[in-house]
Amino acid sequence: MHRRLIVPSALAASLLLAIPASAAGGTVGAPGIGDPYYPASGNGGYDVSHYDLRLKYQPATDLLEGTATILATTTQELSRFNLDFGLDVSEVRVNGKKAGHVKNGEQELEITPAAPLAKGKAVSVVVRYAGKPSEVKINGWTSWVRTPDGAVAAQEPESAAWWFPANDHPLDKATYDISVSVPDGTQAISNGTLQSQSSKFGWTRFNWRSSKPQATYLTTLAVGKFDITTDTTSDGLPVVNAYSKDLGANAGAARASIERSAEVAEWLTEVFGPYPFDALGGYSPNVTSGFALETQTRPFYSPKQFANGANVSVVVHELAHQWYGDSVSLKGWKDIWINEGFARYSQWLWSEKEGEGTTQELADYTYAQHPADDAFWTVKPGDPDPDNQFDTAVYDRGALALQALRNELGDETFFALLKGWPAEHAYGNASVSDFVSYAERVSGKPLAALFDAWLFRPTRPEAPVAAGAHALHATGQPARPASWKKIEATNSVHDHR
């Protein structure tokens, strides 16, 4: 998993030292949004409502040219503010006037408007830039991956800084218009709905729109030569799936899995409530990575996810994120259980639906794989720390917590919670503590001890035994559910190394 390599406390101190004394008085936007896991992520002093990106990309040279127009509202008086960005910037305008700009470190673009900005005012920021994203290293790596016929931007917890300037943290979600010009015969795939496509002078421009709030790390771009399938769901939502023309032996399995996206989403509406967005699909480019990512409305799938054949379970995982992680996003990266515990449990629910093992059988088998002295139990899904943020325990122990909750509440209340949560927090942000409070309020039961045992204590809790069941493991090891192998194959789903 790619992550910041600087110790948080040291980084925070260095950021404070970077603010000159003359900027005192609360008029300089903070160079971080305040996330202790990633102190340099995001920025303070403003809230973005919309990104308009007009891009031109040449696959042969990796040259990306862009003009980003950012619409925001100030949350304090600002004499200066930051954007997260790594490419070279030629010009910045704020409210139509040229603004000063300077690069501080690897990704902080400091902008000084011609005149201070008042608090609570609408502001437009235009940034003109160019560069080769694959050559830009931030903390030693790049999220921009070149392919034989193009490139892909898809990473977590951040990918924006390599291709557009942003307030790069899930707390500041926005809508998007992404217009990309590429050589004829090449496609540009992004989030949302394709508004238009036109060709002129050897270049084809694709215009994509995301009309619902979207986190920066969930914003994606793939340029290359794709086979594209289109359809509509029974509710009329456009479905766009794209496959690199060179997926090799994995091509059939990838299609056999991703083409079931509409079916999976239809089932998930029964579990989580109405689908929260206006487009659906997925894409699999010719990359050598092994992970998948819940990029909003159009998840990214590495071909290696299908190396052992079709695996609909990974599609279930990424589409479940459209509710848990995309529509309802985490407040801070320590709240990752809000994303991953529920996505993993959705795989267990799919197994139950398909008759390949109930959630209780999967819980029994998972629990039995990890004795009390296993390091698995030292990872706390409710606050795992940056090094363990995508540890298997966050997924599996996180799902065990939900099975324990289901057993405690009963199916009627439990499934009411699963639908009510994304409805109550639609298009917003929430924390683990928010979910605990929500579950207690809706169920009318004290649940703090249950969540503490499963999410926050570095020890093995008592097994999540269903009511009326025999004591777990009284007769030996539980049988391995038929779905286990497919679910286990997705353990690398967010291993982005």
C-alpha positions in Angstrom: 0.0 0.0 0.0 1.4 3.4 -0.9 1.4 5.9 1.9 3.2 8.9 3.2 6.7 7.9 4.5 7.3 10.8 6.8 6.5 10.4 10.5 3.3 12.3 11.2 4.5 14.3 14.1 7.7 15.3 12.3 5.8 16.2 9.2 3.3 18.3 11.1 6.1 20.2 12.7 7.8 20.8 9.4 4.5 22.1 7.9 4.1 24.5 10.7 7.7 25.8 10.3 6.9 26.3 6.6 4.4 29.0 7.4 6.1 32.4 7.8 5.6 34.6 10.7 4.0 37.3 8.5 1.2 34.8 7.7 0.0 34.8 11.3 -3.5 35.8 12.1 -5.4 32.9 10.6 -5.2 34.1 7.0 -3.1 31.3 5.6 -4.9 28.1 4.7 -3.4 25.1 6.4 -1.2 22.8 4.3 -3.1 19.8 5.6 -6.8 19.0 6.3 -6.0 17.6 9.8 -5.9 13.8 9.2 -3.4 12.3 11.7 -2.7 9.4 9.4 -1.7 11.6 6.5 -0.9 15.1 7.8 0.0 16.5 4.4 -3.2 15.3 2.7 -5.8 18.0 1.8 -5.7 21.6 2.8 -7.5 24.1 5.0 -9.4 27.3 4.4 -11.8 26.4 1.7 -14.3 23.8 0.5 -14.4 22.7 -3.1 -17.8 22.2 -4.8 -16.7 21.4 -8.4 -13.7 20.5 -10.5 -13.7 21.2 -14.3 -10.7 19.5 -15.9 -9.8 20.0 -19.5 -7.0 17.7 -20.5 -4.9 16.6 -23.4 -2.8 13.5 -23.2 -0.3 12.0 -25.6 0.3 8.3 -24.8 3.5 8.1 -26.9 5.3 10.7 -24.7 3.3 10.6 -21.5 2.7 14.4 -21.8 -0.3 15.6 -20.0 -1.5 19.2 -20.5 -4.3 20.6 -18.5 -6.5 23.5 -17.4 -8.3 22.9 -14.1 -11.0 25.2 -13.0 -11.9 24.8 -9.3 -15.0 26.2 -7.7 -14.8 26.6 -4.0 -16.1 28.5 -0.9 -13.7 30.0 1.6 -14.1 28.9 5.2 -11.8 31.6 6.6 -10.2 34.8 5.4 -7.4 33.7 3.0 -4.3 35.6 2.0 -2.8 32.4 0.8 -3.9 28.8 0.3 -2.6 25.5 -1.0 -3.6 22.8 -3.5 -2.1 19.3 -3.6 -0.3 19.0 -6.9 2.9 17.6 -8.4 3.1 18.8 -12.0 4.6 22.0 -13.3 2.3 25.0 -13.2 2.5 27.8 -15.7 -0.3 30.1 -14.5 -2.8 30.5 -11.7 -5.8 32.8 -11.7 -8.0 33.4 -8.7 -11.4 35.0 -9.5 -10.1 35.9 -12.9 -6.9 37.7 -11.7 -3.4 36.4 -12.0 -2.2 34.9 -8.7 1.2 34.2 -7.3 2.2 30.5 -7.1 5.1 28.6 -5.8 5.9 24.9 -5.2 6.7 24.0 -1.6 8.1 20.5 -1.4 6.9 17.7 -3.6 3.2 18.4 -3.7 2.2 21.7 -2.0 1.2 24.3 -4.6 1.0 27.6 -2.6 -1.3 30.2 -4.2 -1.3 33.9 -3.3 -4.3 35.8 -4.7 -4.0 39.4 -5.9 -6.1 40.4 -2.9 -7.1 38.5 0.3 -10.2 36.5 0.1 -13.0 37.1 2.5 -14.5 34.3 4.5 -17.7 32.6 3.2 -17.2 33.8 -0.4 -17.3 31.9 -3.7 -14.0 31.6 -5.4 -12.8 30.3 -8.8 -9.3 29.0 -9.2 -7.8 28.3 -12.7 -4.6 26.3 -12.9 -2.7 25.7 -16.2 -0.2 23.0 -16.1 1.8 20.3 -18.0 4.1 17.4 -17.4 4.8 13.7 -17.5 3.0 12.2 -14.5 4.9 9.0 -14.5 8.1 10.9 -13.9 6.7 12.9 -10.9 7.6 11.2 -7.6 5.9 12.2 -4.4 7.4 10.5 -1.4 9.2 8.2 -3.8 6.4 6.9 -5.9 3.8 7.8 -8.6 0.2 6.8 -8.8 0.2 7.3 -12.6 0.9 4.0 -14.3 1.8 3.8 -18.0 0.4 1.0 -20.1 1.5 -0.2 -23.5 -1.2 2.0 -25.1 -1.8 4.7 -22.5 -1.9 5.3 -18.8 -4.1 4.9 -15.7 -4.7 7.0 -12.6 -6.2 4.8 -9.9 -4.7 4.6 -6.3 -5.6 4.9 -2.7 -5.3 6.9 -0.5 -4.4 9.4 -3.1 -4.0 9.7 -6.9 -5.1 13.2 -7.8 -1.8 15.1 -7.3 -0.3 13.5 -10.3 -2.9 14.6 -12.8 -5.0 17.5 -11.4 -4.7 20.0 -8.5 -7.0 19.3 -5.7 -7.9 19.4 -2.0 -6.8 15.8 -1.9 -8.8 14.3 1.0 -12.2 12.5 1.2 -13.5 15.2 3.6 -13.7 17.6 0.7 -15.9 15.9 -2.0 -17.0 17.6 -5.1 -18.7 17.1 -8.5 -16.7 16.8 -11.7 -16.6 17.5 -15.4 -13.6 15.7 -17.0 -12.9 16.4 -20.6 -9.9 14.5 -22.2 -8.5 14.8 -25.7 -6.5 11.8 -26.9 -5.2 10.6 -30.3 -7.9 9.1 -32.6 -8.3 5.4 -32.0 -7.6 5.8 -28.3 -10.3 6.1 -25.6 -10.4 8.0 -22.4 -12.4 6.4 -19.6 -13.5 8.2 -16.4 -16.2 8.4 -13.8 -19.9 9.0 -14.3 -21.7 9.5 -17.6 -20.3 10.2 -21.0 -21.8 13.5 -22.0 -20.3 13.7 -25.5 -17.6 12.5 -27.8 -16.1 14.3 -30.9 -13.1 14.1 -33.2 -11.1 16.9 -34.9 -7.7 17.1 -36.5 -6.7 13.6 -35.4 -7.8 14.0 -31.8 -10.9 12.6 -30.0 -12.4 14.4 -27.0 -14.3 12.5 -24.3 -16.5 14.5 -21.9 -17.4 12.8 -18.6 -19.5 14.1 -15.8 -19.9 13.0 -12.1 -23.0 14.7 -10.8 -22.8 13.5 -7.2 -20.1 14.4 -4.7 -17.0 12.4 -5.2 -13.7 12.1 -3.3 -10.5 12.9 -5.1 -9.0 9.4 -4.7 -12.2 7.9 -6.2 -11.7 10.0 -9.4 -10.0 8.0 -12.1 -8.7 8.3 -15.7 -7.7 5.5 -18.1 -6.4 6.2 -21.5 -5.8 3.4 -24.0 -7.4 1.1 -26.6 -10.4 -0.6 -25.1 -13.3 -2.8 -26.0 -16.3 -1.0 -24.6 -19.7 -2.5 -23.8 -22.7 -0.4 -23.0 -26.2 -1.1 -21.7 -28.8 0.2 -19.3 -30.1 -1.2 -16.1 -33.7 -2.0 -15.5 -33.9 1.4 -13.8 -32.4 3.1 -16.9 -28.9 3.8 -15.5 -26.2 3.7 -18.2 -23.7 0.8 -17.8 -20.2 1.3 -19.3 -17.6 -1.5 -19.0 -14.2 -1.2 -20.7 -11.5 -3.9 -21.3 -8.0 -3.3 -22.6 -7.6 -5.0 -26.0 -4.6 -6.8 -24.6 -5.6 -8.5 -21.4 -4.2 -11.8 -22.6 -5.4 -15.0 -20.9 -7.3 -13.0 -18.3 -9.6 -11.4 -20.8 -12.5 -13.9 -20.7 -12.5 -14.2 -16.9 -12.5 -10.4 -16.6 -15.4 -10.0 -18.9 -17.3 -12.8 -17.3 -17.0 -11.1 -13.9 -17.4 -7.4 -14.7 -20.3 -7.9 -17.1 -22.3 -9.0 -14.1 -22.0 -5.6 -12.5 -25.6 -4.6 -13.2 -26.8 -7.9 -11.7 -24.7 -7.4 -8.6 -25.7 -3.8 -8.2 -29.4 -4.8 -8.5 -28.9 -7.3 -5.7 -27.0 -4.8 -3.5 -30.0 -2.4 -3.7 -31.9 -5.1 -1.8 -29.3 -5.1 0.9 -28.2 -1.4 1.1 -31.0 0.5 -0.5 -31.2 2.5 -3.8 -28.0 2.7 -5.9 -26.6 6.2 -5.0 -25.3 7.3 -8.4 -26.3 7.8 -12.0 -23.9 5.5 -13.8 -22.5 2.0 -13.4 -19.7 -0.1 -14.8 -16.1 -1.1 -14.4 -12.9 -1.2 -16.3 -9.8 -3.5 -16.6 -6.7 -1.9 -18.2 -3.5 -3.7 -19.2 -1.6 -3.1 -16.0 0.7 -5.4 -14.0 -0.7 -4.5 -10.6 -2.9 -6.9 -8.7 -5.4 -4.7 -6.8 -8.9 -3.4 -7.5 -10.3 0.0 -6.4 -13.8 1.3 -5.9 -13.4 4.4 -8.2 -16.8 6.0 -8.1 -19.4 4.5 -10.6 -16.6 2.7 -12.5 -14.4 0.5 -10.4 -10.9 -0.4 -11.5 -9.9 -4.0 -11.8 -6.3 -5.3 -12.4 -6.4 -8.2 -14.8 -4.6 -10.3 -12.1 -7.8 -10.3 -10.1 -9.1 -12.8 -12.7 -5.9 -14.9 -13.1 -7.6 -17.9 -11.6 -10.9 -17.5 -13.5 -14.0 -15.4 -13.1 -14.5 -14.0 -9.7 -17.7 -12.1 -9.1 -16.9 -11.7 -5.5 -14.4 -8.9 -6.2 -17.1 -7.1 -8.2 -19.4 -7.5 -5.2 -16.7 -6.0 -3.0 -16.1 -2.9 -5.2 -19.7 -2.2 -5.9 -20.6 -2.5 -2.2 -18.2 0.4 -1.8 -20.4 2.6 -3.9 -22.6 2.8 -0.8 -20.0 2.2 1.9 -17.0 4.3 1.1 -18.1 6.3 -1.9 -21.5 7.7 -1.1 -20.8 7.6 2.6 -17.1 8.4 2.8 -14.8 8.2 5.8 -14.1 11.3 7.9 -10.5 10.3 8.5 -8.4 7.4 7.2 -8.5 5.8 10.6 -12.2 5.1 9.8 -11.3 2.7 7.1 -13.5 0.0 8.7 -16.5 2.0 7.4 -15.3 1.1 3.9 -13.7 -2.3 4.1 -15.5 -4.2 6.9 -18.8 -3.7 5.0 -17.4 -4.4 1.6 -16.0 -7.7 2.9 -19.3 -8.6 4.6 -21.1 -8.0 1.4 -19.0 -10.7 -0.1 -20.1 -13.0 2.7 -23.7 -12.0 2.0 -23.3 -12.8 -1.7 -21.9 -16.2 -0.7 -25.0 -16.8 1.4 -27.2 -15.8 -1.5 -25.4 -18.1 -3.9 -25.6 -21.1 -1.5 -21.8 -21.3 -1.2 -21.6 -20.7 2.5 -23.6 -18.6 5.0 -22.2 -15.6 6.7 -22.1 -17.6 10.0 -20.2 -20.4 8.3 -17.7 -17.9 6.9 -17.4 -16.2 10.3 -16.8 -19.6 12.0 -14.1 -20.6 9.4 -12.4 -17.2 9.5 -12.3 -17.1 13.3 -10.9 -20.6 13.4 -8.0 -19.6 11.1 -6.6 -17.2 13.8 -5.7 -18.6 17.2 -5.5 -16.2 20.1 -1.8 -15.6 19.7 -2.1 -14.7 16.0 -1.0 -11.1 15.1 -4.3 -10.9 13.3 -5.9 -10.0 16.6 -3.5 -7.2 17.4 -4.8 -5.1 14.4 -7.6 -2.9 15.5 -10.0 -2.3 12.6 -11.5 0.7 14.3 -8.2 2.5 14.3 -5.5 0.3 12.7 -2.8 2.9 12.2 -1.4 3.8 8.8 0.9 0.7 8.5 -2.1 -1.7 9.0 -4.7 0.4 7.3 -5.2 -2.3 4.6 -4.3 -5.3 6.6 -6.4 -8.4 6.1 -7.6 -8.1 9.7 -9.4 -4.8 8.8 -11.4 -6.8 6.2 -11.9 -10.1 8.0 -12.0 -9.0 11.6 -14.1 -6.1 10.4 -16.6 -8.5 8.8 -16.6 -10.7 12.0 -17.7 -7.6 13.9 -20.7 -7.3 11.6 -21.6 -10.9 12.1 -21.4 -10.4 15.8 -23.7 -7.4 15.5 -26.1 -9.4 13.3 -26.3 -12.1 15.9 -26.8 -9.6 18.7 -29.6 -7.6 16.9 -31.3 -10.2 14.8 -31.8 -10.0 11.0 -34.7 -7.5 10.9 -32.9 -4.8 12.9 -29.5 -5.6 11.4 -30.6 -5.3 7.8 -32.5 -2.1 8.6 -29.2 -0.7 9.8 -27.5 -1.7 6.6 -30.1 0.3 4.6 -30.5 3.1 7.0 -26.9 4.1 7.3 -26.2 5.0 3.6 -29.6 6.8 3.4 -28.9 8.9 6.5 -25.3 9.9 5.5 -25.7 9.9 1.7 -23.0 11.8 -0.2 -21.4 12.8 3.2 -18.7 11.6 5.6 -18.9 9.6 8.7 -16.7 7.9 11.3 -16.7 4.6 13.1 -18.0 6.3 16.3 -20.8 7.8 14.2 -21.8 4.2 13.2 -21.7 3.0 16.8 -23.9 5.8 17.9 -26.3 5.2 14.9 -26.5 1.5 15.7 -27.3 2.1 19.3 -29.9 4.7 18.5 -31.7 2.6 15.9 -31.5 -0.7 17.8 -32.2 0.7 21.2 -29.4 -1.4 22.6 -26.1 -0.6 24.3 -23.5 -1.8 21.8 -20.3 0.0 22.8 -18.8 -3.1 24.4 -19.4 -5.2 21.3 -17.8 -2.7 19.0 -14.9 -2.2 21.5 -14.2 -5.9 21.6 -14.3 -6.4 17.8 -12.8 -3.1 16.6 -10.6 -1.6 19.2 -9.1 -4.3 21.5 -5.8 -6.0 20.4 -7.1 -9.4 21.6 -9.2 -12.2 20.3 -12.9 -11.7 21.3 -15.3 -14.5 22.1 -16.5 -16.1 18.8 -19.6 -14.5 17.2 -21.9 -17.5 17.7 -25.4 -17.3 16.3 -28.3 -17.7 18.8 -29.2 -21.3 19.3 -26.0 -22.6 17.8 -23.7 -25.0 19.5 -20.6 -23.6 21.0 -18.1 -22.8 18.2 -15.6 -25.4 17.4 -16.9 -27.8 20.0 -16.6 -30.7 17.5 -13.4 -29.5 15.9 -12.5 -27.2 13.0 -15.5 -25.9 10.9 -15.7 -27.0 7.3 -14.4 -24.6 4.7 -17.2 -22.8 2.8 -17.3 -23.2 -1.0 -16.9 -19.5 -1.5 -13.8 -19.2 0.7 -11.2 -19.6 -2.1 -12.8 -16.9 -4.2 -13.1 -14.5 -1.3 -9.6 -15.2 -0.1 -8.4 -14.4 -3.7 -9.6 -10.8 -3.1 -7.4 -10.3 -0.1 -5.0 -8.5 -2.3 -7.8 -6.2 -3.5 -6.2 -3.1 -1.9 -2.6 -4.3 -1.8 -1.4 -1.4 -4.0 2.3 -2.0 -3.6 
